[in-house]
Each structure stands twice: as structure tokens, then as C-alpha cells.
Amino acid sequence: MGDTVSTLLFQPPTPTKLKEEKVIWLKTERGSRIPAFFIEYSVERGIGGAKSLTKDQLGRTKPKGITMLYSHANAEDLGSIYPWCKFLSKMLQVNLLAYDYTGYGMAFDQGPPTEDDCYADIDAAYKFLRYNLRIPAHSIVLYGRSLGSGPSCYLAAGTASKKREDSKDGPVGGLVLHAPFLSVYRIVVDTGCTVYGDKFPNIDYAPMIQSPVLLIHGTHDQIVPFRHSEQFYEALQPESKAAPLFIEGMSHNNVHSVVRPLFVQRLGEYLDDHVRPKGKVSMRKLSSKDLNATLPQSTPKAIYTA
């Protein structure tokens, strides 16, 4: 049954091309070799920009500010998400590391993807940030979209349990969950509890998370019902609840494209309010040219936070 669920759950797309110089290879504890890319946000002569770094360049730099660890959705890979990640890096003024799951993208030959592999994959990406680049846990924000909410919740709960041996250990600085699910089985039927064979029991991790959590979900999501975010929000500890962004009328895959200005604005406010050091509010200038370049004419019925 478990193998059948994995086969239905994981849907790797045909690998998308990505320039080799943008790729960093990571080795997981389960033996997989997975690709990643690192985008650095920097300001030169008063102008901010986002640029992907090679492994050699990373060895000569010390990333500053917030770094986002991005876990993509199903049917995506690094090549398909690169433009969006570069956009986020520039507009939010953050560094960004994205990685592919075992069996996805250029890691298509590493075996079929599994839940345990996804956990090992994000562990490898996180350790690269913490121990290779020496980025403190409080400066790392996890971003999980749909399928990516699984490894992101797992890691957020895991870092919450770590002892603060120094100021760089402890919970991650934040967790952004975009169209997350309570667990895989619960997408199909409300089991009421985590049953044997279920995958990615995010709801079980929710009470353990000690980082501020931003939930983003469309109310007309036909893949992951909106109630999943509502119930996840209620399961969080009070101190971990950031005001969510729930968008009336939006479905699973078009939230960020239809309401891009508000989407980026809310993410920026979340980072300023909960993650950036006090007194170091970002100087975000949301260019209408950048934000609306691919903005459709249709708009949602209503937009609200709760």
C-alpha cells in the first residue's frame, strides 16, 4: 500500500534545463546526489540585485541577512522554478537556496522519490546552509509549497527540538507554508487522525514548531482543500501564529500569479515583523513593472487575512 501511495503522490515532471554553472550538488544521508541552486541578494552602489552563485563563488562569500530554503511543489523541478525564485530573492531582499527531491529534475536517476528521501533531501540542504555557509538557524526561513510543506514542517519541528549550544542553533527563523496539507490521506478523506501508511503528517508536527508560521492558501483550492490551512493554523502554538494570507476565490496553482503584488507585500511584512532583527526593516520598493509583468487581468473577489 505504501509503495502505491508513493507512486500516486510523487509526479516528477520531465526534467527542465538549468545551466550547469548554476547547479550545486548535495549528498544526502540516504545516498542520493541532488541538485540545488543558491541565489544571493546583494546591494551594489545602492542598487539591489539577485544573482545565482557557483560552488566556487559560494566558497568565497559569506551570505548576509535572511536566507530562504525553498521546497517546491509536485510536478516542478529546479529549472521550472528558477525564474520565480530569482524574483522572490530580488523582491524580498533575501538569499535563496532551492533543491530538487530525489527522483526529480537532474536527480531523476537517483531512484524513485519517497517520503524518507524528501526528509533526507531537505536535511542535506539545511546542513549545507548551516555548516558549509555558516548561516545561523534564526536567519533561515523555510518555504514549502504544497508537497514542499511536508519536508518543511518536518525540518521546522526538528530544529525546534535542537539544543541551543550557541546563538546559531535552535529553531529556524520562520516557516512559510503555501497551500499546505494536513497529511496525504487527509486530502482524500478526513481520517481524524494519522493512520498507518499515511505520508507527510504535517498536522502532527504543527504543535512542535516554535518558529513564526505564515500560511498562504486559496479558498477555492481544488487539490488541497482550504480547510487544511485553517486546521493547521489552529494546531499551532499561539506564539507561532503569524497572520495568514487566505485569498478568496483562488485555486491551487494560481495564487501568486493573480495577486502577485499583495502576495509579495504580505511576505515582506511577515519577514519584517517576525524574522528580521528589530530596527532592520527592509527597504522594499515594489516596482509595478516587476510585479505586474505577468499579472492577469482577472482579480480575486476578496482578499483578507485572519
C-alpha positions in Angstrom: 0.0 0.0 0.0 2.8 2.4 0.9 4.5 2.0 -2.4 1.2 2.5 -4.2 0.7 5.8 -2.3 4.2 7.0 -3.2 3.6 6.2 -6.9 0.4 8.2 -6.9 1.8 11.0 -4.7 5.1 11.8 -6.5 4.7 13.1 -10.0 8.2 14.2 -11.2 8.0 16.3 -14.4 10.2 15.8 -17.5 13.5 17.4 -16.3 13.7 21.1 -17.1 17.0 22.5 -18.4 19.1 24.6 -16.0 22.6 26.0 -16.8 25.2 23.7 -15.2 27.1 26.7 -13.7 24.0 27.4 -11.5 23.9 23.9 -10.0 25.4 22.9 -6.7 25.4 19.1 -5.9 24.5 17.9 -2.4 24.8 14.4 -1.0 22.1 13.1 1.3 22.4 10.7 4.2 20.4 8.2 2.2 23.0 8.2 -0.6 21.2 10.4 -3.1 23.0 13.1 -5.1 20.6 16.0 -5.5 21.0 19.4 -7.3 20.4 22.8 -5.8 21.0 26.4 -6.7 21.8 29.4 -4.4 20.7 32.9 -5.3 22.4 35.7 -3.4 20.8 39.1 -2.8 23.2 41.9 -2.6 23.4 45.7 -2.9 26.0 47.4 -5.1 26.2 51.1 -5.5 22.7 51.4 -3.9 21.1 49.0 -6.3 19.8 45.6 -5.1 20.0 42.5 -7.2 19.7 38.8 -7.2 22.4 36.5 -8.8 23.0 32.8 -8.7 26.4 31.7 -7.4 28.6 28.8 -8.4 30.0 26.5 -5.8 33.4 28.3 -6.1 31.8 31.7 -5.6 29.9 30.4 -2.6 33.2 29.3 -1.1 34.4 32.9 -1.2 31.3 34.6 0.1 29.6 35.0 3.4 25.8 35.4 2.9 24.2 38.2 4.8 20.7 38.7 6.0 17.8 36.2 5.6 18.2 33.0 3.5 15.1 31.2 2.3 15.2 27.4 1.9 12.7 26.7 -0.8 10.9 23.3 -1.2 9.0 23.2 -4.4 5.6 21.6 -5.2 4.9 18.4 -7.1 5.4 18.3 -10.9 8.1 21.0 -10.6 11.9 21.0 -10.6 14.7 23.5 -10.3 14.6 24.5 -13.9 10.9 25.4 -13.8 11.1 27.3 -10.5 14.3 29.3 -11.1 12.7 32.5 -12.5 10.1 32.6 -9.6 12.9 32.0 -7.0 15.0 34.7 -8.5 12.0 37.1 -8.4 11.4 36.3 -4.8 15.0 36.8 -3.9 15.1 40.3 -5.5 11.7 41.5 -4.3 12.0 40.2 -0.7 15.7 41.0 -0.4 16.7 37.5 0.7 19.2 34.9 -0.3 17.5 31.7 -1.5 18.5 28.0 -1.7 16.3 25.7 -3.7 16.8 22.0 -4.2 15.3 19.0 -6.0 13.9 16.0 -4.4 15.4 12.6 -5.1 13.9 11.4 -8.4 13.1 14.9 -9.6 14.9 17.1 -12.2 18.6 16.3 -12.6 18.2 13.8 -9.8 15.9 11.7 -11.9 18.4 8.8 -11.9 18.7 8.6 -8.1 15.8 6.3 -7.7 12.0 6.8 -7.2 11.1 9.6 -4.7 9.9 8.6 -1.2 8.8 10.4 1.9 12.1 9.5 3.7 14.1 10.7 0.8 12.4 14.1 0.9 13.3 14.4 4.6 16.9 13.5 3.8 16.9 15.9 0.9 15.9 18.9 3.0 18.3 17.8 5.8 21.2 18.0 3.3 20.1 21.4 2.0 19.7 22.7 5.6 23.1 21.4 6.7 24.7 23.0 3.7 23.3 26.4 4.8 24.2 25.9 8.5 27.5 24.2 8.4 29.0 25.0 5.0 27.8 28.5 4.6 27.6 29.0 8.5 24.2 30.7 8.3 22.6 30.9 11.8 19.3 29.0 12.2 17.5 32.2 13.1 18.4 33.7 9.7 16.9 30.7 7.8 13.3 30.8 6.6 11.7 27.6 5.3 9.3 28.0 2.4 7.3 24.9 1.4 4.7 24.9 -1.4 2.2 22.1 -1.5 4.3 18.9 -1.5 7.1 21.0 -0.1 5.1 21.7 3.0 5.9 18.1 4.1 9.7 18.3 4.4 9.4 21.9 5.6 7.2 21.0 8.5 9.4 18.1 9.4 12.5 20.3 9.5 10.9 23.2 11.3 9.8 20.8 14.1 13.2 19.1 14.1 15.1 22.4 14.6 12.7 23.4 17.4 14.0 20.4 19.4 17.6 21.2 19.0 19.6 22.5 22.0 20.9 26.0 21.7 24.5 25.2 22.1 25.3 28.6 20.8 23.4 31.6 19.4 23.4 29.9 16.0 21.4 26.9 17.0 17.7 26.4 17.8 14.5 26.9 15.7 14.7 28.3 12.2 13.7 31.9 11.9 10.4 31.3 10.1 8.2 28.9 8.2 6.1 29.8 5.1 3.6 27.2 4.0 1.9 27.8 0.7 -1.1 25.5 0.1 0.0 23.0 2.7 -1.9 19.8 3.6 -2.5 18.2 6.9 -1.4 14.8 5.6 -1.6 13.0 2.3 -4.6 10.7 3.3 -6.5 13.7 4.6 -6.5 15.3 1.2 -8.9 12.5 0.1 -10.7 11.7 3.3 -10.8 13.4 6.8 -9.5 10.4 8.8 -9.5 12.5 12.0 -6.1 11.1 13.0 -2.9 9.9 11.3 -3.4 6.3 10.2 -0.9 3.6 9.3 0.6 4.2 5.8 -0.2 7.9 5.7 2.5 10.3 4.3 3.8 13.7 5.5 1.7 14.1 8.7 2.2 17.8 8.8 -0.5 18.3 11.4 1.4 16.1 13.9 4.4 18.4 13.5 2.4 21.6 13.9 2.3 21.8 17.8 6.1 21.2 17.9 7.0 24.1 15.7 8.5 27.1 17.6 9.0 29.4 14.6 6.5 32.0 13.3 4.4 30.4 10.6 2.8 32.2 7.7 0.1 30.3 5.9 -0.9 31.1 2.3 -3.9 29.4 0.8 -6.7 30.0 -1.8 -10.2 29.3 -0.7 -11.1 27.5 -3.9 -8.1 25.2 -3.9 -9.4 22.0 -5.6 -6.3 19.9 -4.9 -5.6 20.7 -1.2 -8.9 21.9 0.4 -8.7 25.3 2.1 -9.7 23.7 5.4 -6.3 22.1 5.7 -4.7 25.5 6.4 -7.5 26.5 8.7 -7.0 23.4 10.8 -3.2 23.6 10.7 -3.4 27.2 12.0 -5.5 26.1 14.9 -3.0 23.3 15.8 -0.1 25.8 16.1 1.2 27.1 19.4 -0.1 30.7 19.9 3.4 32.2 19.7 3.9 30.6 16.3 0.8 32.1 14.6 1.5 34.9 12.2 -1.5 36.5 10.5 -2.1 34.2 7.4 -2.9 35.2 3.9 -6.1 33.5 2.8 -7.3 34.5 -0.7 -10.9 34.4 -1.7 -11.6 32.5 -4.9 -8.1 31.4 -5.7 -7.2 27.8 -6.6 -4.1 25.7 -6.0 -1.7 26.9 -8.7 -2.6 30.5 -9.5 -2.4 32.3 -6.1 0.9 34.0 -6.7 0.3 34.9 -10.3 -3.1 36.5 -9.8 -2.3 38.5 -6.7 1.4 38.9 -7.1 1.7 42.5 -5.6 -0.2 41.6 -2.4 1.5 38.2 -2.2 5.0 39.7 -2.2 3.9 42.6 0.1 2.5 40.2 2.7 5.6 38.0 2.6 7.8 41.1 3.1 5.7 42.3 6.0 6.0 38.8 7.6 9.8 38.9 7.3 10.0 42.4 8.7 7.7 41.7 11.6 8.9 38.2 12.6 12.3 37.4 11.2 14.4 40.5 10.5 16.2 41.9 13.5 14.3 44.8 15.2 15.1 48.1 13.6 16.3 46.5 10.3 13.1 46.7 8.2 13.8 46.1 4.6 13.7 48.9 2.1 11.4 47.1 -0.4 10.2 49.1 -3.3 7.7 47.1 -5.2 8.1 48.0 -8.8 4.9 47.9 -10.8 6.9 46.8 -13.8 8.4 43.8 -11.9 5.2 42.9 -10.1 2.7 43.2 -12.9 4.8 41.8 -15.8 2.8 38.6 -15.9 -0.3 39.7 -13.9 -3.6 38.6 -15.5 -6.5 40.9 -15.8 -8.7 38.9 -13.5 -8.6 39.7 -9.8 -9.9 37.7 -6.8 -13.3 38.5 -5.3 -11.8 39.4 -2.0 -8.5 39.3 -0.2 -8.2 39.0 3.5 -6.0 37.9 6.4 -7.3 36.2 9.5 
